[in-house]
Amino acid sequence: MPANGTPEFISDSLKFGIKLGLDRMSVLLSRLDNPQDSLRYIHIAGTNGKGSVAAYCAYSLALSGLKTGLFTSPFLVDFSERIRVMTEDDLEGKIPAEDVVRLTAKVKDAAKPLIESGDPPTEFEIVTAICFLWFREQSVDVAVMETGLGGRFDSTNVIERPEVTVICSIGKDHQDRLGHTVREISFEKAGIIKPGCPVVCMSPELMLTLDDAEKEDVRDVMSEVADQKGSPIKFTGDHKLLESCNMDPEGIMNFEYEGSRYQTRLNGIHQAANAALAIEALKITGLREDEIRKGLLAAEWNCRFEIFSSDPAVILDGGHNPQGAASFASTYNMVLGGSLKDRPLRMLIGAMADKDIDGIIKAYFDAGLNVKEFICVRPDNPRSISPIELSKKIKFVYNTSDIILCDDRYEGAVSAYRKSSSDGMPLVITGSLYLVGDIRSHMKGLI
């Protein structure tokens, strides 16, 4: 098994790519005795913020005494991060490697008819099936499930009656599969709404990268789908929520939502918008106000504007689309009491070639992010863009020659850190969660 803990059957299935539809998943799960049917769920979709909302919910539920399943993607370092069973005494709760191997074999056996028919399950379908099996074996009280791609045809959408459906911020990502307009993408995300089940949706007013017409499209689509399915819907937050945010010198953010103040260690005003979604979802599941507060403050979600070091400032952020980049830029100008505002920075960046890299770089530029030096590296992923191609895209937007190409991502990170240690310039490591998680693990012994 590879160092990242991914069994061969799962990693090999990546070659089948993304195949939308629920038929394969239904066949696979029926041969596993439908483990998904025995659980309570919070089901989460959206373009950005799913992981943060899931973390807020899972920490709150676990600290309230409930055995809580958490399913997210991708992992940063080890496969086991994707499937967790959290309790008050074990908030990490990652699935043991031996159980990953055992359940993978079980899913592989159940998948034989699909493989023989020439329509094998995808990587995400296999992992989702393993997740359902593990949660059933562990008898979790409630499972927090994050969709992978989209919603309507996502493999997690075999969930029939969630306690609550959560729709996070909508943006233009995976347009080749989800549609080229915000209206089309919203419809795909709204596909997880189930008849009669409550829906909590981020107010389009807080989706800052959308124009007014696109915001109206999001509200219309979500309202229409919820109405068609007889599902009560609540849109959470407004600009007052964002304006209420302030951060103390230790990096703990305070914000006000519907007359109450909350705290979180996750940085950025967009995290207040994410937290509002979690607050409403958790209320529907029956949690008390004090339990929600405790969970929001305890929640951890690495590599999402994570302040990894303060001297020099090293910030890890897996921003992989223009919406994430815009959120990063706005947060950079407010963290640590604004001490980073307008300061030039050094950026180590690597990205997947199939992402909107032009849009990401433009989002940094449009937000006034003063990048003094870029270090372009290649993430350890076959889909990654080469450093030289990435540098061309940066030059087109930033019109700078202060770009360093580095074939060895670790060497690039160490060199950048040492430079920042010498000149005090903040170092930002970003572009892809695959890269940031990898670098984070490597730099633990350095910082």
Sequence and secondary structure as in RCSB ss.txt:
>XXXX:A:sequence
MPANGTPEFISDSLKFGIKLGLDRMSVLLSRLDNPQDSLRYIHIAGTNGKGSVAAYCAYSLALSGLKTGLFTSPF
LVDFSERIRVMTEDDLEGKIPAEDVVRLTAKVKDAAKPLIESGDPPTEFEIVTAICFLWFREQSVDVAVMETGLG
GRFDSTNVIERPEVTVICSIGKDHQDRLGHTVREISFEKAGIIKPGCPVVCMSPELMLTLDDAEKEDVRDVMSEV
ADQKGSPIKFTGDHKLLESCNMDPEGIMNFEYEGSRYQTRLNGIHQAANAALAIEALKITGLREDEIRKGLLAAE
WNCRFEIFSSDPAVILDGGHNPQGAASFASTYNMVLGGSLKDRPLRMLIGAMADKDIDGIIKAYFDAGLNVKEFI
CVRPDNPRSISPIELSKKIKFVYNTSDIILCDDRYEGAVSAYRKSSSDGMPLVITGSLYLVGDIRSHMKGLI
>XXXX:A:secstr
  TT   HHHHHGGGG     SHHHHHHHHTTT GGGG  EEEEE SBSHHHHHHHHHHHHHHTT  EEEE S  
SS GGGGEEEE SS S  B  HHHHHHHHHHHHHHTHHHHHTT    HHHHHHHHHHHHHHHTT SEEEEE SS 
STT GGGG  S SEEEE B  S SHHHH SSHHHHHHHHGGG  TT  EEEE GGG TTS HHHHHHHHHHHHHH
HHHTT  EEEE  HHHHHT EE TTS EEEEETTEEEEESS SHHHHHHHHHHHHHHHHHT  HHHHHHHHHH  
 TTSSEEEEETTEEEEE   SHHHHHHHHHHHTTHHHHTTTT  EEEEE  BTTS HHHHHHHHHHTT  EEEEE
E   SSTTB  HHHHHHHHHHHH    EEE S HHHHHHHHHHHHHHH   EEEES HHHHHHHHHHHTTT 
